[in-house]
Amino acid sequence: MELLCSAMPPMRTETDEISLCGCYIKTVFTMDVGTKLVLVFSVKHNKIGANGIVVTKYLQVGNDIDFVDIATQDRLKLSDFISESERDAVEGNAGT
């Protein structure tokens, strides 16, 4: 995922958790609550864009980000990705 914010250079990071409402990112350089961001996710050869806002700050651990605006087609792509990930997790656990 790429994070864009006017107060800092672009940053690449990975999401640790993601939903249709937001995500959690692990990063040593945490952002202040209220920071507005543009997020670009790379999901299965697709780019998904969203505008977000930082809602929690865990020093040297990470941030929770809420999505405040995401295009309908990007929300659908994200929903498909989340559903597929959940199915894969259930199928993976069924073998144990």
ABEGO torsion letter per residue (X at the ends): XBBBBAABBBBBBBBABBBAAEBBBBBABBBBBGBBBBBBBBBGGBBBBBBBBBABBBBGAEBBBBBABBBAAAAAAAAAAAAAAAAAAAAAAAAX
